[in-house]
């Protein structure tokens, strides 16, 4: 019974589409994690520079 349902799932094209979309989503997620990880240090650097300039401006006003 279980094997029959697996065979039917494999033969159906809809199941194949689900697998393809799942693989595509996994690929997009992996690429997103990679890009965000790579950009993390540059984003941290930008916020650090902004924070330094705000602190400098605050000290100049005081």
PDB file of N, CA, C and O in Angstrom:
ATOM      1  N   UNK A   1       0.826  -1.191   0.000  1.00  0.00           N
ATOM      2  CA  UNK A   1       0.000   0.000   0.000  1.00  0.00           C
ATOM      3  C   UNK A   1       0.875   1.261   0.000  1.00  0.00           C
ATOM      4  O   UNK A   1       0.655   2.181  -0.788  1.00  0.00           O
ATOM      5  N   UNK A   2       1.845   1.287   0.875  1.00  0.00           N
ATOM      6  CA  UNK A   2       2.735   2.451   0.939  1.00  0.00           C
ATOM      7  C   UNK A   2       3.534   2.597  -0.350  1.00  0.00           C
ATOM      8  O   UNK A   2       3.703   3.700  -0.869  1.00  0.00           O
ATOM      9  N   UNK A   3       4.023   1.467  -0.859  1.00  0.00           N
ATOM     10  CA  UNK A   3       4.815   1.513  -2.090  1.00  0.00           C
ATOM     11  C   UNK A   3       3.974   1.953  -3.274  1.00  0.00           C
ATOM     12  O   UNK A   3       4.476   2.631  -4.171  1.00  0.00           O
ATOM     13  N   UNK A   4       2.709   1.582  -3.293  1.00  0.00           N
ATOM     14  CA  UNK A   4       1.822   2.014  -4.373  1.00  0.00           C
ATOM     15  C   UNK A   4       1.642   3.524  -4.362  1.00  0.00           C
ATOM     16  O   UNK A   4       1.636   4.164  -5.413  1.00  0.00           O
ATOM     17  N   UNK A   5       1.496   4.091  -3.168  1.00  0.00           N
ATOM     18  CA  UNK A   5       1.325   5.542  -3.093  1.00  0.00           C
ATOM     19  C   UNK A   5       2.616   6.265  -3.465  1.00  0.00           C
ATOM     20  O   UNK A   5       2.572   7.349  -4.047  1.00  0.00           O
ATOM     21  N   UNK A   6       3.759   5.678  -3.134  1.00  0.00           N
ATOM     22  CA  UNK A   6       5.036   6.283  -3.522  1.00  0.00           C
ATOM     23  C   UNK A   6       5.200   6.212  -5.032  1.00  0.00           C
ATOM     24  O   UNK A   6       5.636   7.183  -5.650  1.00  0.00           O
ATOM     25  N   UNK A   7       4.862   5.089  -5.631  1.00  0.00           N
ATOM     26  CA  UNK A   7       4.967   4.949  -7.089  1.00  0.00           C
ATOM     27  C   UNK A   7       4.047   5.946  -7.790  1.00  0.00           C
ATOM     28  O   UNK A   7       4.431   6.554  -8.790  1.00  0.00           O
ATOM     29  N   UNK A   8       2.845   6.111  -7.271  1.00  0.00           N
ATOM     30  CA  UNK A   8       1.903   7.070  -7.847  1.00  0.00           C
ATOM     31  C   UNK A   8       2.449   8.492  -7.716  1.00  0.00           C
ATOM     32  O   UNK A   8       2.340   9.298  -8.640  1.00  0.00           O
ATOM     33  N   UNK A   9       3.034   8.786  -6.564  1.00  0.00           N
ATOM     34  CA  UNK A   9       3.600  10.125  -6.342  1.00  0.00           C
ATOM     35  C   UNK A   9       4.735  10.402  -7.321  1.00  0.00           C
ATOM     36  O   UNK A   9       4.839  11.505  -7.859  1.00  0.00           O
ATOM     37  N   UNK A  10       5.583   9.409  -7.552  1.00  0.00           N
ATOM     38  CA  UNK A  10       6.716   9.581  -8.450  1.00  0.00           C
ATOM     39  C   UNK A  10       6.250   9.730  -9.892  1.00  0.00           C
ATOM     40  O   UNK A  10       6.833  10.497 -10.658  1.00  0.00           O
ATOM     41  N   UNK A  11       5.198   8.997 -10.267  1.00  0.00           N
ATOM     42  CA  UNK A  11       4.710   9.046 -11.640  1.00  0.00           C
ATOM     43  C   UNK A  11       3.986  10.350 -11.948  1.00  0.00           C
ATOM     44  O   UNK A  11       4.006  10.805 -13.092  1.00  0.00           O
ATOM     45  N   UNK A  12       3.353  10.952 -10.965  1.00  0.00           N
ATOM     46  CA  UNK A  12       2.591  12.168 -11.202  1.00  0.00           C
ATOM     47  C   UNK A  12       3.545  13.332 -11.467  1.00  0.00           C
ATOM     48  O   UNK A  12       4.597  13.450 -10.839  1.00  0.00           O
ATOM     49  N   UNK A  13       3.158  14.172 -12.392  1.00  0.00           N
ATOM     50  CA  UNK A  13       3.983  15.325 -12.715  1.00  0.00           C
ATOM     51  C   UNK A  13       3.871  16.407 -11.652  1.00  0.00           C
ATOM     52  O   UNK A  13       4.797  17.198 -11.477  1.00  0.00           O
ATOM     53  N   UNK A  14       2.756  16.453 -10.945  1.00  0.00           N
ATOM     54  CA  UNK A  14       2.601  17.461  -9.905  1.00  0.00           C
ATOM     55  C   UNK A  14       3.628  17.258  -8.802  1.00  0.00           C
ATOM     56  O   UNK A  14       4.160  18.231  -8.269  1.00  0.00           O
ATOM     57  N   UNK A  15       3.910  16.022  -8.457  1.00  0.00           N
ATOM     58  CA  UNK A  15       4.924  15.735  -7.456  1.00  0.00           C
ATOM     59  C   UNK A  15       6.293  16.200  -7.913  1.00  0.00           C
ATOM     60  O   UNK A  15       7.099  16.679  -7.116  1.00  0.00           O
ATOM     61  N   UNK A  16       6.545  16.055  -9.196  1.00  0.00           N
ATOM     62  CA  UNK A  16       7.810  16.496  -9.755  1.00  0.00           C
ATOM     63  C   UNK A  16       7.923  18.019  -9.672  1.00  0.00           C
ATOM     64  O   UNK A  16       9.001  18.543  -9.390  1.00  0.00           O
ATOM     65  N   UNK A  17       6.839  18.721  -9.911  1.00  0.00           N
ATOM     66  CA  UNK A  17       6.853  20.176  -9.802  1.00  0.00           C
ATOM     67  C   UNK A  17       7.136  20.614  -8.375  1.00  0.00           C
ATOM     68  O   UNK A  17       7.872  21.575  -8.149  1.00  0.00           O
ATOM     69  N   UNK A  18       6.553  19.911  -7.416  1.00  0.00           N
ATOM     70  CA  UNK A  18       6.766  20.258  -6.012  1.00  0.00           C
ATOM     71  C   UNK A  18       8.239  20.098  -5.653  1.00  0.00           C
ATOM     72  O   UNK A  18       8.806  20.937  -4.952  1.00  0.00           O
ATOM     73  N   UNK A  19       8.848  19.038  -6.125  1.00  0.00           N
ATOM     74  CA  UNK A  19      10.274  18.805  -5.855  1.00  0.00           C
ATOM     75  C   UNK A  19      11.115  19.902  -6.500  1.00  0.00           C
ATOM     76  O   UNK A  19      12.051  20.411  -5.883  1.00  0.00           O
ATOM     77  N   UNK A  20      10.791  20.262  -7.723  1.00  0.00           N
ATOM     78  CA  UNK A  20      11.550  21.306  -8.412  1.00  0.00           C
ATOM     79  C   UNK A  20      11.423  22.651  -7.693  1.00  0.00           C
ATOM     80  O   UNK A  20      12.415  23.356  -7.512  1.00  0.00           O
ATOM     81  N   UNK A  21      10.204  23.002  -7.286  1.00  0.00           N
ATOM     82  CA  UNK A  21      10.017  24.253  -6.570  1.00  0.00           C
ATOM     83  C   UNK A  21      10.718  24.229  -5.210  1.00  0.00           C
ATOM     84  O   UNK A  21      11.259  25.242  -4.765  1.00  0.00           O
ATOM     85  N   UNK A  22      10.704  23.080  -4.563  1.00  0.00           N
ATOM     86  CA  UNK A  22      11.386  22.953  -3.275  1.00  0.00           C
ATOM     87  C   UNK A  22      12.889  23.151  -3.435  1.00  0.00           C
ATOM     88  O   UNK A  22      13.520  23.854  -2.645  1.00  0.00           O
ATOM     89  N   UNK A  23      13.451  22.531  -4.455  1.00  0.00           N
ATOM     90  CA  UNK A  23      14.879  22.708  -4.711  1.00  0.00           C
ATOM     91  C   UNK A  23      15.207  24.159  -5.049  1.00  0.00           C
ATOM     92  O   UNK A  23      16.241  24.680  -4.629  1.00  0.00           O
ATOM     93  N   UNK A  24      14.344  24.798  -5.792  1.00  0.00           N
ATOM     94  CA  UNK A  24      14.549  26.202  -6.135  1.00  0.00           C
ATOM     95  C   UNK A  24      14.506  27.077  -4.891  1.00  0.00           C
ATOM     96  O   UNK A  24      15.327  27.981  -4.737  1.00  0.00           O
ATOM     97  N   UNK A  25      13.553  26.812  -4.001  1.00  0.00           N
ATOM     98  CA  UNK A  25      13.466  27.580  -2.767  1.00  0.00           C
ATOM     99  C   UNK A  25      14.685  27.368  -1.875  1.00  0.00           C
ATOM    100  O   UNK A  25      15.173  28.307  -1.246  1.00  0.00           O
ATOM    101  N   UNK A  26      15.172  26.137  -1.824  1.00  0.00           N
ATOM    102  CA  UNK A  26      16.374  25.857  -1.035  1.00  0.00           C
ATOM    103  C   UNK A  26      17.571  26.592  -1.615  1.00  0.00           C
ATOM    104  O   UNK A  26      18.389  27.131  -0.868  1.00  0.00           O
ATOM    105  N   UNK A  27      17.682  26.621  -2.926  1.00  0.00           N
ATOM    106  CA  UNK A  27      18.780  27.329  -3.581  1.00  0.00           C
ATOM    107  C   UNK A  27      18.705  28.830  -3.306  1.00  0.00           C
ATOM    108  O   UNK A  27      19.721  29.460  -3.012  1.00  0.00           O
ATOM    109  N   UNK A  28      17.517  29.397  -3.402  1.00  0.00           N
ATOM    110  CA  UNK A  28      17.340  30.829  -3.124  1.00  0.00           C
ATOM    111  C   UNK A  28      17.658  31.134  -1.663  1.00  0.00           C
ATOM    112  O   UNK A  28      18.293  32.145  -1.363  1.00  0.00           O
ATOM    113  N   UNK A  29      17.221  30.267  -0.759  1.00  0.00           N
ATOM    114  CA  UNK A  29      17.501  30.482   0.661  1.00  0.00           C
ATOM    115  C   UNK A  29      18.990  30.412   0.939  1.00  0.00           C
ATOM    116  O   UNK A  29      19.515  31.230   1.695  1.00  0.00           O
ATOM    117  N   UNK A  30      19.679  29.450   0.344  1.00  0.00           N
ATOM    118  CA  UNK A  30      21.121  29.320   0.545  1.00  0.00           C
ATOM    119  C   UNK A  30      21.855  30.542  -0.006  1.00  0.00           C
ATOM    120  O   UNK A  30      22.788  31.043   0.622  1.00  0.00           O
ATOM    121  N   UNK A  31      21.439  31.017  -1.170  1.00  0.00           N
ATOM    122  CA  UNK A  31      22.062  32.201  -1.754  1.00  0.00           C
ATOM    123  C   UNK A  31      21.805  33.430  -0.886  1.00  0.00           C
ATOM    124  O   UNK A  31      22.688  34.272  -0.723  1.00  0.00           O
ATOM    125  N   UNK A  32      20.601  33.537  -0.330  1.00  0.00           N
ATOM    126  CA  UNK A  32      20.273  34.670   0.535  1.00  0.00           C
ATOM    127  C   UNK A  32      21.128  34.667   1.796  1.00  0.00           C
ATOM    128  O   UNK A  32      21.630  35.710   2.215  1.00  0.00           O
ATOM    129  N   UNK A  33      21.292  33.494   2.396  1.00  0.00           N
ATOM    130  CA  UNK A  33      22.124  33.390   3.595  1.00  0.00           C
ATOM    131  C   UNK A  33      23.568  33.768   3.265  1.00  0.00           C
ATOM    132  O   UNK A  33      24.215  34.480   4.032  1.00  0.00           O
ATOM    133  N   UNK A  34      24.064  33.298   2.143  1.00  0.00           N
ATOM    134  CA  UNK A  34      25.432  33.621   1.736  1.00  0.00           C
ATOM    135  C   UNK A  34      25.612  35.119   1.521  1.00  0.00           C
ATOM    136  O   UNK A  34      26.582  35.708   2.000  1.00  0.00           O
ATOM    137  N   UNK A  35      24.681  35.732   0.804  1.00  0.00           N
ATOM    138  CA  UNK A  35      24.785  37.167   0.509  1.00  0.00           C
ATOM    139  C   UNK A  35      24.674  37.997   1.791  1.00  0.00           C
ATOM    140  O   UNK A  35      25.447  38.933   1.996  1.00  0.00           O
ATOM    141  N   UNK A  36      23.716  37.655   2.647  1.00  0.00           N
ATOM    142  CA  UNK A  36      23.549  38.413   3.885  1.00  0.00           C
ATOM    143  C   UNK A  36      24.738  38.240   4.817  1.00  0.00           C
ATOM    144  O   UNK A  36      25.124  39.180   5.513  1.00  0.00           O
ATOM    145  N   UNK A  37      25.317  37.055   4.835  1.00  0.00           N
ATOM    146  CA  UNK A  37      26.513  36.832   5.645  1.00  0.00           C
ATOM    147  C   UNK A  37      27.679  37.646   5.099  1.00  0.00           C
ATOM    148  O   UNK A  37      28.430  38.249   5.866  1.00  0.00           O
ATOM    149  N   UNK A  38      27.831  37.665   3.789  1.00  0.00           N
ATOM    150  CA  UNK A  38      28.916  38.428   3.174  1.00  0.00           C
ATOM    151  C   UNK A  38      28.730  39.925   3.389  1.00  0.00           C
ATOM    152  O   UNK A  38      29.705  40.652   3.581  1.00  0.00           O
ATOM    153  N   UNK A  39      27.484  40.388   3.359  1.00  0.00           N
ATOM    154  CA  UNK A  39      27.212  41.815   3.535  1.00  0.00           C
ATOM    155  C   UNK A  39      27.203  42.226   5.002  1.00  0.00           C
ATOM    156  O   UNK A  39      27.249  43.417   5.310  1.00  0.00           O
ATOM    157  N   UNK A  40      27.144  41.261   5.904  1.00  0.00           N
ATOM    158  CA  UNK A  40      27.035  41.566   7.321  1.00  0.00           C
ATOM    159  C   UNK A  40      28.144  42.448   7.833  1.00  0.00           C
ATOM    160  O   UNK A  40      27.888  43.384   8.590  1.00  0.00           O
ATOM    161  N   UNK A  41      29.373  42.172   7.437  1.00  0.00           N
ATOM    162  CA  UNK A  41      30.494  42.974   7.925  1.00  0.00           C
ATOM    163  C   UNK A  41      30.457  44.387   7.346  1.00  0.00           C
ATOM    164  O   UNK A  41      30.799  45.346   8.037  1.00  0.00           O
ATOM    165  N   UNK A  42      30.047  44.525   6.088  1.00  0.00           N
ATOM    166  CA  UNK A  42      29.990  45.866   5.508  1.00  0.00           C
ATOM    167  C   UNK A  42      28.837  46.672   6.109  1.00  0.00           C
ATOM    168  O   UNK A  42      28.960  47.883   6.291  1.00  0.00           O
ATOM    169  N   UNK A  43      27.728  46.015   6.415  1.00  0.00           N
ATOM    170  CA  UNK A  43      26.609  46.707   7.053  1.00  0.00           C
ATOM    171  C   UNK A  43      27.004  47.138   8.461  1.00  0.00           C
ATOM    172  O   UNK A  43      26.677  48.244   8.890  1.00  0.00           O
ATOM    173  N   UNK A  44      27.708  46.266   9.177  1.00  0.00           N
ATOM    174  CA  UNK A  44      28.187  46.612  10.517  1.00  0.00           C
ATOM    175  C   UNK A  44      29.139  47.792  10.444  1.00  0.00           C
ATOM    176  O   UNK A  44      29.094  48.685  11.291  1.00  0.00           O
ATOM    177  N   UNK A  45      29.989  47.801   9.450  1.00  0.00           N
ATOM    178  CA  UNK A  45      30.933  48.904   9.271  1.00  0.00           C
ATOM    179  C   UNK A  45      30.203  50.219   9.006  1.00  0.00           C
ATOM    180  O   UNK A  45      30.580  51.256   9.550  1.00  0.00           O
ATOM    181  N   UNK A  46      29.182  50.182   8.190  1.00  0.00           N
ATOM    182  CA  UNK A  46      28.412  51.393   7.878  1.00  0.00           C
ATOM    183  C   UNK A  46      27.739  51.933   9.137  1.00  0.00           C
ATOM    184  O   UNK A  46      27.800  53.133   9.402  1.00  0.00           O
ATOM    185  N   UNK A  47      27.095  51.055   9.922  1.00  0.00           N
ATOM    186  CA  UNK A  47      26.444  51.504  11.149  1.00  0.00           C
ATOM    187  C   UNK A  47      27.459  52.026  12.156  1.00  0.00           C
ATOM    188  O   UNK A  47      27.171  52.955  12.911  1.00  0.00           O
ATOM    189  N   UNK A  48      28.629  51.436  12.168  1.00  0.00           N
ATOM    190  CA  UNK A  48      29.676  51.901  13.071  1.00  0.00           C
ATOM    191  C   UNK A  48      30.127  53.316  12.692  1.00  0.00           C
ATOM    192  O   UNK A  48      30.312  54.169  13.560  1.00  0.00           O
ATOM    193  N   UNK A  49      30.299  53.550  11.408  1.00  0.00           N
ATOM    194  CA  UNK A  49      30.699  54.893  10.943  1.00  0.00           C
ATOM    195  C   UNK A  49      29.616  55.932  11.266  1.00  0.00           C
ATOM    196  O   UNK A  49      29.917  57.041  11.706  1.00  0.00           O
ATOM    197  N   UNK A  50      28.359  55.556  11.040  1.00  0.00           N
ATOM    198  CA  UNK A  50      27.253  56.474  11.338  1.00  0.00           C
ATOM    199  C   UNK A  50      27.215  56.784  12.833  1.00  0.00           C
ATOM    200  O   UNK A  50      27.029  57.935  13.226  1.00  0.00           O
ATOM    201  N   UNK A  51      27.392  55.756  13.664  1.00  0.00           N
ATOM    202  CA  UNK A  51      27.393  55.949  15.104  1.00  0.00           C
ATOM    203  C   UNK A  51      28.533  56.866  15.538  1.00  0.00           C
ATOM    204  O   UNK A  51      28.346  57.726  16.399  1.00  0.00           O
ATOM    205  N   UNK A  52      29.704  56.687  14.951  1.00  0.00           N
ATOM    206  CA  UNK A  52      30.847  57.541  15.280  1.00  0.00           C
ATOM    207  C   UNK A  52      30.567  58.990  14.904  1.00  0.00           C
ATOM    208  O   UNK A  52      30.870  59.901  15.674  1.00  0.00           O
ATOM    209  N   UNK A  53      29.998  59.204  13.740  1.00  0.00           N
ATOM    210  CA  UNK A  53      29.711  60.577  13.303  1.00  0.00           C
ATOM    211  C   UNK A  53      28.622  61.211  14.152  1.00  0.00           C
ATOM    212  O   UNK A  53      28.684  62.407  14.439  1.00  0.00           O
ATOM    213  N   UNK A  54      27.597  60.412  14.572  1.00  0.00           N
ATOM    214  CA  UNK A  54      26.572  60.965  15.456  1.00  0.00           C
ATOM    215  C   UNK A  54      27.181  61.352  16.803  1.00  0.00           C
ATOM    216  O   UNK A  54      26.832  62.383  17.378  1.00  0.00           O
ATOM    217  N   UNK A  55      28.081  60.525  17.290  1.00  0.00           N
ATOM    218  CA  UNK A  55      28.730  60.833  18.580  1.00  0.00           C
ATOM    219  C   UNK A  55      29.575  62.087  18.453  1.00  0.00           C
ATOM    220  O   UNK A  55      29.575  62.933  19.347  1.00  0.00           O
ATOM    221  N   UNK A  56      30.294  62.212  17.348  1.00  0.00           N
ATOM    222  CA  UNK A  56      31.111  63.416  17.109  1.00  0.00           C
ATOM    223  C   UNK A  56      30.235  64.655  17.017  1.00  0.00           C
ATOM    224  O   UNK A  56      30.567  65.697  17.583  1.00  0.00           O
ATOM    225  N   UNK A  57      29.121  64.548  16.310  1.00  0.00           N
ATOM    226  CA  UNK A  57      28.206  65.683  16.170  1.00  0.00           C
ATOM    227  C   UNK A  57      27.580  66.032  17.525  1.00  0.00           C
ATOM    228  O   UNK A  57      27.396  67.209  17.835  1.00  0.00           O
ATOM    229  N   UNK A  58      27.254  65.021  18.326  1.00  0.00           N
ATOM    230  CA  UNK A  58      26.667  65.268  19.644  1.00  0.00           C
ATOM    231  C   UNK A  58      27.667  65.981  20.555  1.00  0.00           C
ATOM    232  O   UNK A  58      27.297  66.893  21.295  1.00  0.00           O
ATOM    233  N   UNK A  59      28.921  65.569  20.499  1.00  0.00           N
ATOM    234  CA  UNK A  59      29.959  66.217  21.321  1.00  0.00           C
ATOM    235  C   UNK A  59      30.193  67.649  20.861  1.00  0.00           C
ATOM    236  O   UNK A  59      30.438  68.530  21.684  1.00  0.00           O
ATOM    237  N   UNK A  60      30.118  67.893  19.540  1.00  0.00           N
ATOM    238  CA  UNK A  60      30.321  69.246  19.020  1.00  0.00           C
ATOM    239  C   UNK A  60      29.193  70.176  19.459  1.00  0.00           C
ATOM    240  O   UNK A  60      29.420  71.360  19.712  1.00  0.00           O
ATOM    241  N   UNK A  61      27.975  69.636  19.549  1.00  0.00           N
ATOM    242  CA  UNK A  61      26.849  70.461  19.968  1.00  0.00           C
ATOM    243  C   UNK A  61      26.935  70.766  21.455  1.00  0.00           C
ATOM    244  O   UNK A  61      26.602  71.869  21.888  1.00  0.00           O
ATOM    245  N   UNK A  62      27.376  69.798  22.228  1.00  0.00           N
ATOM    246  CA  UNK A  62      27.428  69.980  23.690  1.00  0.00           C
ATOM    247  C   UNK A  62      28.502  70.887  24.058  1.00  0.00           C
ATOM    248  O   UNK A  62      28.701  71.161  25.241  1.00  0.00           O
TER     249      UNK A  62
END
